[in-house]
Amino acid sequence: MAAVRIVPADGDAEFPYAEALVLLQAMRGAVQEQADIASVIAAGKRVGWPQALIDVHLEYMKHGKCFDFTTDTGISCTLWEDNIFFRFRSADHEAQCMPIIEDLAVRLSCRVMR
């Protein structure tokens, strides 16, 4: 399965972080937890991330604005400062979640990136 993210429609535009946070928090049954960025960095190092990418994630960790969300609608994602990254259990789960993700992207005036 391909990774799916919501990113700004224009590459130079700022990601609407505050609006994304509110929309994710408002989803039915939303559970919000601080993202475990240290584990993400450790996994990145194991697969050979460049130092620049590691440094970006260290900055995210300092800011404390990255959250994992799960919802009753099946959404499982991480809100980063510049995108939302969605995880899927299977192709069927991805197909179930995509209409919700596409609607969220429209509401944020962003686009879905695969």
C-alpha positions as CSV (number, residue, x, y, z in Angstrom):
1,M,0.0,0.0,0.0
2,A,1.2,3.5,-0.8
3,A,1.6,6.1,1.8
4,V,-1.2,8.7,1.8
5,R,-0.7,12.2,3.1
6,I,-2.6,15.5,3.1
7,V,-0.3,18.3,2.0
8,P,-0.8,21.9,0.8
9,A,-2.3,22.1,-2.7
10,D,0.5,24.6,-3.6
11,G,3.9,23.5,-2.6
12,D,4.8,26.9,-1.4
13,A,1.7,27.3,0.8
14,E,1.8,26.8,4.5
15,F,0.0,23.7,5.8
16,P,-3.2,24.7,7.8
17,Y,-2.1,23.0,11.0
18,A,-4.5,24.6,13.4
19,E,-7.5,23.9,11.2
20,A,-6.3,20.3,10.7
21,L,-6.0,19.8,14.4
22,V,-9.5,21.1,15.0
23,L,-11.0,18.9,12.3
24,L,-9.2,15.7,13.5
25,Q,-10.3,16.4,17.1
26,A,-13.9,16.8,16.0
27,M,-14.0,13.4,14.3
28,R,-16.3,10.8,15.9
29,G,-14.5,9.0,18.7
30,A,-11.2,10.8,18.1
31,V,-8.4,9.7,20.4
32,Q,-5.4,12.0,20.4
33,E,-1.9,11.1,21.7
34,Q,1.5,12.7,21.5
35,A,3.3,11.2,18.6
36,D,6.3,9.0,19.5
37,I,8.8,10.8,17.3
38,A,11.8,9.2,19.0
39,S,10.6,5.8,17.6
40,V,10.0,7.3,14.2
41,I,13.6,8.7,14.2
42,A,15.0,5.3,15.3
43,A,13.1,3.6,12.5
44,G,14.3,6.2,10.0
45,K,17.9,5.7,11.1
46,R,17.5,1.9,10.6
47,V,16.4,2.5,7.0
48,G,19.1,5.0,6.2
49,W,17.4,8.4,6.5
50,P,19.7,11.3,5.7
51,Q,20.8,13.5,8.6
52,A,18.7,16.4,7.3
53,L,15.5,14.3,7.6
54,I,16.5,13.2,11.1
55,D,17.1,16.9,12.0
56,V,13.6,17.9,10.8
57,H,12.1,15.3,13.0
58,L,14.2,16.4,16.0
59,E,12.7,19.9,15.5
60,Y,9.2,18.4,15.4
61,M,10.0,16.7,18.7
62,K,11.1,20.0,20.3
63,H,7.9,21.7,19.2
64,G,5.5,19.1,20.7
65,K,2.9,19.7,18.0
66,C,2.7,16.2,16.4
67,F,-0.1,13.9,17.4
68,D,-1.4,10.5,16.5
69,F,-5.1,10.1,16.0
70,T,-7.5,7.2,15.8
71,T,-11.2,7.6,15.2
72,D,-14.4,5.5,15.2
73,T,-14.5,5.9,11.4
74,G,-11.2,3.9,11.1
75,I,-8.9,6.8,10.6
76,S,-5.4,6.2,11.9
77,C,-3.0,9.1,11.2
78,T,-0.3,11.4,12.5
79,L,-0.7,15.1,12.3
80,W,2.7,16.6,11.6
81,E,3.3,20.4,11.4
82,D,3.3,20.3,7.6
83,N,1.1,17.3,6.7
84,I,-1.2,14.5,7.9
85,F,0.2,11.0,7.3
86,F,-2.4,8.2,7.2
87,R,-1.8,4.5,8.0
88,F,-3.9,1.5,6.7
89,R,-4.2,-2.1,7.9
90,S,-5.2,-3.4,4.5
91,A,-6.4,-2.4,1.0
92,D,-10.0,-2.6,2.2
93,H,-9.2,-0.3,5.1
94,E,-7.6,2.2,2.8
95,A,-10.7,2.1,0.5
96,Q,-12.9,2.6,3.5
97,C,-10.9,5.6,4.7
98,M,-10.2,7.4,1.4
99,P,-13.5,9.2,1.1
100,I,-13.0,10.6,4.6
101,I,-9.4,11.6,3.8
102,E,-10.4,13.2,0.5
103,D,-13.2,15.2,2.2
104,L,-10.7,16.3,4.9
105,A,-8.3,17.5,2.2
106,V,-11.0,19.5,0.5
107,R,-12.0,21.1,3.8
108,L,-8.4,22.1,4.4
109,S,-8.0,23.4,0.8
110,C,-5.2,20.8,0.4
111,R,-4.5,17.8,-1.7
112,V,-4.0,14.1,-1.2
113,M,-0.5,12.9,-2.0
114,R,0.2,9.2,-2.6
